Amino acid sequence: MAARKKINIFLVSDGTGTTAESVLASVVVQFRGVQFDIRRFPFTRSEEQVGEIVDQAPQGKCVIVFTLVSEALRGLLIERGESKNLTVVDVMGPLISTFSGILRHAPKMRPGIFRHEQEEMYRLTGAIHYTLSHDDGMGLETLDEADLIILGVSRTGKTPTSIYLSCRKLKVANVPIIHQVPPSASISRAPAKKVGFLMSAERLIQLRGERMRRMPSGKLRKYASKEHVFEELEYSKEVFRKVPSLRVIDVTDRSIEEIAEWITHRVL
């Protein structure tokens, strides 16, 4: 039986190496019956590291695949590799040069920037997903993961404010205060910052009245009554006093953007 061909591959990157590894994985899968001996060298950011890597490569029997942003390090690796009769593949260099020429714009040349931007996107999508799944009292069992908890009676703007803040990569849970229903103990236990929304009774009656007009006739009649609104607001104040370190904001005449700015600077 014929011996399997073997190729030594060094993956060199100034970041984690995931870009080079993804490219390599899509290539090696095309070659069955070949043994690929892959070694990884992430966070390579100095001339000394480049020299040490090349010294470890077997003479004439290694392919070095690299993603280095630094032009100086790319040049050094190519020079040192070729002097040792190695095959050196620059994954990013040609593309960087091509786009620099087309755009007539110098690249940022920051190692690991792609991964950083990926991580920021994951944070954003994670925050939005968390906020949507913790709207209107949902997900109380995972309140300990929140960055912010918003409390308030119905129609005080908790949901739109929560979603707005989630776009700033904040995990927000909003919990409704319901008259004579004790709030979950998990609210006080959660390490998140907490804010309570208050609104004038007149404005709240108006907002609830508008909602009632969109609902079937007779439904929620008590919901917008003056007496019920006053009771709910007074009860919400009692709840706020019992929640440790909770800050209260009157949202009556504030836009969502203004509320978010207040929370950002005074609560978080």
One Martini backbone bead per residue (centre of mass of N, CA, C, O) as a GRO file, in nm:
protein
  268
    1MET     BB    1   0.095   0.037   0.024
    2ALA     BB    2   0.080   0.359  -0.020
    3ALA     BB    3   0.201   0.636   0.094
    4ARG     BB    4   0.113   0.912   0.238
    5LYS     BB    5   0.102   1.224   0.189
    6LYS     BB    6   0.302   1.500   0.325
    7ILE     BB    7   0.219   1.822   0.485
    8ASN     BB    8   0.365   2.107   0.601
    9ILE     BB    9   0.192   2.350   0.814
   10PHE     BB   10   0.203   2.701   0.870
   11LEU     BB   11   0.018   2.911   1.089
   12VAL     BB   12   0.020   3.268   1.052
   13SER     BB   13  -0.062   3.528   1.301
   14ASP     BB   14  -0.171   3.843   1.457
   15GLY     BB   15  -0.397   3.668   1.563
   16THR     BB   16  -0.589   3.382   1.579
   17GLY     BB   17  -0.622   3.250   1.266
   18THR     BB   18  -0.915   3.210   1.139
   19THR     BB   19  -0.877   3.302   0.849
   20ALA     BB   20  -0.656   3.104   0.756
   21GLU     BB   21  -0.809   2.847   0.847
   22SER     BB   22  -1.053   2.877   0.659
   23VAL     BB   23  -0.900   2.871   0.394
   24LEU     BB   24  -0.752   2.602   0.436
   25ALA     BB   25  -1.001   2.418   0.481
   26SER     BB   26  -1.115   2.467   0.182
   27VAL     BB   27  -0.862   2.322   0.052
   28VAL     BB   28  -0.789   2.039   0.190
   29VAL     BB   29  -1.067   1.900   0.117
   30GLN     BB   30  -0.965   1.850  -0.193
   31PHE     BB   31  -0.740   1.641  -0.053
   32ARG     BB   32  -0.720   1.323  -0.075
   33GLY     BB   33  -0.471   1.130   0.088
   34VAL     BB   34  -0.365   1.370   0.267
   35GLN     BB   35  -0.127   1.481   0.503
   36PHE     BB   36  -0.186   1.737   0.741
   37ASP     BB   37   0.058   1.926   0.918
   38ILE     BB   38  -0.061   2.147   1.163
   39ARG     BB   39   0.062   2.468   1.267
   40ARG     BB   40   0.017   2.722   1.517
   41PHE     BB   41   0.076   3.103   1.507
   42PRO     BB   42  -0.033   3.319   1.705
   43PHE     BB   43   0.039   3.642   1.771
   44THR     BB   44   0.235   3.761   1.543
   45ARG     BB   45   0.444   4.077   1.622
   46SER     BB   46   0.751   3.992   1.557
   47GLU     BB   47   1.064   3.928   1.441
   48GLU     BB   48   1.136   3.703   1.640
   49GLN     BB   49   0.893   3.521   1.581
   50VAL     BB   50   0.949   3.478   1.283
   51GLY     BB   51   1.227   3.346   1.317
   52GLU     BB   52   1.136   3.104   1.492
   53ILE     BB   53   0.943   2.978   1.289
   54VAL     BB   54   1.137   2.929   1.054
   55ASP     BB   55   1.338   2.750   1.217
   56GLN     BB   56   1.114   2.512   1.254
   57ALA     BB   57   1.119   2.461   0.963
   58PRO     BB   58   1.157   2.239   0.727
   59GLN     BB   59   1.365   2.203   0.479
   60GLY     BB   60   1.166   2.231   0.196
   61LYS     BB   61   0.893   2.107   0.392
   62CYS     BB   62   0.708   2.385   0.384
   63VAL     BB   63   0.403   2.565   0.450
   64ILE     BB   64   0.335   2.913   0.468
   65VAL     BB   65   0.050   3.052   0.621
   66PHE     BB   66  -0.052   3.404   0.614
   67THR     BB   67  -0.176   3.678   0.848
   68LEU     BB   68  -0.037   3.995   0.796
   69VAL     BB   69  -0.040   4.337   0.829
   70SER     BB   70   0.249   4.385   0.838
   71GLU     BB   71   0.474   4.465   0.598
   72ALA     BB   72   0.739   4.391   0.739
   73LEU     BB   73   0.658   4.099   0.826
   74ARG     BB   74   0.590   3.993   0.550
   75GLY     BB   75   0.868   4.037   0.422
   76LEU     BB   76   1.031   3.867   0.624
   77LEU     BB   77   0.888   3.595   0.585
   78ILE     BB   78   0.946   3.566   0.288
   79GLU     BB   79   1.253   3.588   0.298
   80ARG     BB   80   1.311   3.360   0.506
   81GLY     BB   81   1.157   3.132   0.362
   82GLU     BB   82   1.301   3.135   0.083
   83SER     BB   83   1.593   3.084   0.204
   84LYS     BB   84   1.462   2.784   0.298
   85ASN     BB   85   1.275   2.667   0.072
   86LEU     BB   86   0.987   2.783   0.112
   87THR     BB   87   0.642   2.802   0.113
   88VAL     BB   88   0.477   3.121   0.067
   89VAL     BB   89   0.152   3.245   0.191
   90ASP     BB   90  -0.030   3.539   0.120
   91VAL     BB   91  -0.351   3.619   0.201
   92MET     BB   92  -0.373   3.953   0.245
   93GLY     BB   93  -0.171   4.136   0.091
   94PRO     BB   94  -0.291   4.156  -0.201
   95LEU     BB   95  -0.564   4.279  -0.110
   96ILE     BB   96  -0.457   4.530   0.027
   97SER     BB   97  -0.311   4.645  -0.224
   98THR     BB   98  -0.553   4.656  -0.414
   99PHE     BB   99  -0.742   4.841  -0.240
  100SER     BB  100  -0.545   5.076  -0.207
  101GLY     BB  101  -0.534   5.143  -0.510
  102ILE     BB  102  -0.837   5.182  -0.572
  103LEU     BB  103  -0.896   5.384  -0.313
  104ARG     BB  104  -0.662   5.562  -0.220
  105HIS     BB  105  -0.615   5.402   0.071
  106ALA     BB  106  -0.508   5.356   0.378
  107PRO     BB  107  -0.483   5.123   0.594
  108LYS     BB  108  -0.498   5.056   0.935
  109MET     BB  109  -0.308   4.824   1.044
  110ARG     BB  110  -0.477   4.622   1.246
  111PRO     BB  111  -0.454   4.378   1.447
  112GLY     BB  112  -0.756   4.197   1.483
  113ILE     BB  113  -1.004   4.365   1.364
  114PHE     BB  114  -1.198   4.149   1.265
  115ARG     BB  115  -1.254   4.015   1.538
  116HIS     BB  116  -1.352   4.267   1.681
  117GLU     BB  117  -1.598   4.313   1.494
  118GLN     BB  118  -1.730   4.044   1.552
  119GLU     BB  119  -1.765   4.082   1.858
  120GLU     BB  120  -1.947   4.333   1.833
  121MET     BB  121  -2.174   4.189   1.679
  122TYR     BB  122  -2.234   3.977   1.894
  123ARG     BB  123  -2.314   4.179   2.113
  124LEU     BB  124  -2.550   4.305   1.965
  125THR     BB  125  -2.722   4.051   1.905
  126GLY     BB  126  -2.732   3.957   2.200
  127ALA     BB  127  -2.877   4.207   2.317
  128ILE     BB  128  -3.131   4.194   2.142
  129HIS     BB  129  -3.218   3.909   2.212
  130TYR     BB  130  -3.244   3.949   2.515
  131THR     BB  131  -3.451   4.181   2.513
  132LEU     BB  132  -3.680   4.033   2.357
  133SER     BB  133  -3.677   3.785   2.579
  134HIS     BB  134  -3.727   4.041   2.817
  135ASP     BB  135  -4.020   4.123   2.768
  136ASP     BB  136  -4.267   4.185   2.980
  137GLY     BB  137  -4.144   3.962   3.204
  138MET     BB  138  -3.955   3.790   3.066
  139GLY     BB  139  -3.699   3.589   3.186
  140LEU     BB  140  -3.656   3.586   3.508
  141GLU     BB  141  -3.433   3.351   3.534
  142THR     BB  142  -3.217   3.571   3.364
  143LEU     BB  143  -3.160   3.854   3.514
  144ASP     BB  144  -2.846   3.818   3.588
  145GLU     BB  145  -2.765   3.906   3.271
  146ALA     BB  146  -2.825   4.190   3.303
  147ASP     BB  147  -2.761   4.544   3.273
  148LEU     BB  148  -3.079   4.617   3.271
  149ILE     BB  149  -3.369   4.728   3.466
  150ILE     BB  150  -3.712   4.788   3.387
  151LEU     BB  151  -3.966   4.971   3.560
  152GLY     BB  152  -4.332   4.960   3.512
  153VAL     BB  153  -4.607   5.052   3.397
  154SER     BB  154  -4.822   5.055   3.162
  155ARG     BB  155  -4.722   5.282   2.905
  156THR     BB  156  -4.406   5.402   2.978
  157GLY     BB  157  -4.176   5.288   2.760
  158LYS     BB  158  -4.005   5.024   2.797
  159THR     BB  159  -3.967   4.882   2.524
  160PRO     BB  160  -3.841   5.104   2.337
  161THR     BB  161  -3.604   5.160   2.530
  162SER     BB  162  -3.481   4.880   2.533
  163ILE     BB  163  -3.422   4.858   2.229
  164TYR     BB  164  -3.247   5.107   2.205
  165LEU     BB  165  -3.026   5.003   2.411
  166SER     BB  166  -2.953   4.737   2.261
  167CYS     BB  167  -2.807   4.905   2.026
  168ARG     BB  168  -2.575   4.950   2.269
  169LYS     BB  169  -2.514   4.657   2.394
  170LEU     BB  170  -2.765   4.609   2.591
  171LYS     BB  171  -2.903   4.419   2.846
  172VAL     BB  172  -3.261   4.426   2.858
  173ALA     BB  173  -3.506   4.437   3.116
  174ASN     BB  174  -3.866   4.433   3.133
  175VAL     BB  175  -4.096   4.513   3.410
  176PRO     BB  176  -4.408   4.490   3.515
  177ILE     BB  177  -4.640   4.672   3.705
  178ILE     BB  178  -4.885   4.521   3.913
  179HIS     BB  179  -5.146   4.557   4.088
  180GLN     BB  180  -5.088   4.372   4.380
  181VAL     BB  181  -4.817   4.249   4.249
  182PRO     BB  182  -4.552   4.104   4.341
  183PRO     BB  183  -4.239   4.117   4.280
  184SER     BB  184  -3.977   3.963   4.189
  185ALA     BB  185  -3.694   3.863   4.366
  186SER     BB  186  -3.492   3.873   4.116
  187ILE     BB  187  -3.462   4.179   4.097
  188SER     BB  188  -3.296   4.237   4.360
  189ARG     BB  189  -3.069   4.015   4.301
  190ALA     BB  190  -2.981   4.151   4.067
  191PRO     BB  191  -2.686   4.325   3.947
  192ALA     BB  192  -2.831   4.519   3.797
  193LYS     BB  193  -2.937   4.793   3.688
  194LYS     BB  194  -3.202   5.026   3.804
  195VAL     BB  195  -3.524   5.144   3.669
  196GLY     BB  196  -3.792   5.380   3.712
  197PHE     BB  197  -4.111   5.450   3.569
  198LEU     BB  198  -4.266   5.763   3.543
  199MET     BB  199  -4.603   5.916   3.519
  200SER     BB  200  -4.845   6.099   3.450
  201ALA     BB  201  -5.174   6.047   3.475
  202GLU     BB  202  -5.272   6.204   3.227
  203ARG     BB  203  -5.083   6.068   3.016
  204LEU     BB  204  -5.163   5.773   3.077
  205ILE     BB  205  -5.461   5.798   3.009
  206GLN     BB  206  -5.417   5.879   2.717
  207LEU     BB  207  -5.259   5.627   2.619
  208ARG     BB  208  -5.474   5.418   2.705
  209GLY     BB  209  -5.704   5.533   2.537
  210GLU     BB  210  -5.570   5.482   2.262
  211ARG     BB  211  -5.557   5.178   2.297
  212MET     BB  212  -5.859   5.118   2.340
  213ARG     BB  213  -5.947   5.211   2.046
  214ARG     BB  214  -5.788   4.939   1.932
  215MET     BB  215  -5.989   4.780   2.090
  216PRO     BB  216  -6.231   4.609   2.184
  217SER     BB  217  -6.522   4.664   2.302
  218GLY     BB  218  -6.481   4.696   2.661
  219LYS     BB  219  -6.193   4.650   2.667
  220LEU     BB  220  -6.007   4.781   2.921
  221ARG     BB  221  -6.176   4.989   3.087
  222LYS     BB  222  -6.004   5.009   3.354
  223TYR     BB  223  -5.718   5.075   3.240
  224ALA     BB  224  -5.808   5.407   3.190
  225SER     BB  225  -5.883   5.480   3.461
  226LYS     BB  226  -5.825   5.706   3.698
  227GLU     BB  227  -5.820   5.526   3.948
  228HIS     BB  228  -5.632   5.301   3.841
  229VAL     BB  229  -5.388   5.474   3.768
  230PHE     BB  230  -5.333   5.584   4.051
  231GLU     BB  231  -5.289   5.309   4.187
  232GLU     BB  232  -5.049   5.215   4.013
  233LEU     BB  233  -4.855   5.449   4.071
  234GLU     BB  234  -4.844   5.413   4.377
  235TYR     BB  235  -4.745   5.122   4.369
  236SER     BB  236  -4.480   5.175   4.214
  237LYS     BB  237  -4.350   5.345   4.439
  238GLU     BB  238  -4.336   5.118   4.644
  239VAL     BB  239  -4.153   4.934   4.479
  240PHE     BB  240  -3.913   5.126   4.439
  241ARG     BB  241  -3.842   5.148   4.750
  242LYS     BB  242  -3.765   4.820   4.762
  243VAL     BB  243  -3.540   4.867   4.550
  244PRO     BB  244  -3.220   4.850   4.532
  245SER     BB  245  -3.071   5.123   4.370
  246LEU     BB  246  -3.304   5.266   4.247
  247ARG     BB  247  -3.394   5.464   3.974
  248VAL     BB  248  -3.589   5.759   3.898
  249ILE     BB  249  -3.806   5.846   3.615
  250ASP     BB  250  -3.964   6.100   3.438
  251VAL     BB  251  -4.136   6.034   3.116
  252THR     BB  252  -4.355   6.229   3.016
  253ASP     BB  253  -4.152   6.458   2.838
  254ARG     BB  254  -3.986   6.218   2.708
  255SER     BB  255  -3.791   6.079   2.499
  256ILE     BB  256  -3.623   5.803   2.423
  257GLU     BB  257  -3.349   5.944   2.391
  258GLU     BB  258  -3.358   6.094   2.665
  259ILE     BB  259  -3.385   5.848   2.844
  260ALA     BB  260  -3.124   5.705   2.751
  261GLU     BB  261  -2.930   5.929   2.840
  262TRP     BB  262  -3.002   5.929   3.137
  263ILE     BB  263  -2.924   5.638   3.192
  264THR     BB  264  -2.630   5.643   3.091
  265HIS     BB  265  -2.539   5.889   3.301
  266ARG     BB  266  -2.712   5.792   3.590
  267VAL     BB  267  -2.695   5.458   3.595
  268LEU     BB  268  -2.444   5.318   3.431
   0.00000   0.00000   0.00000
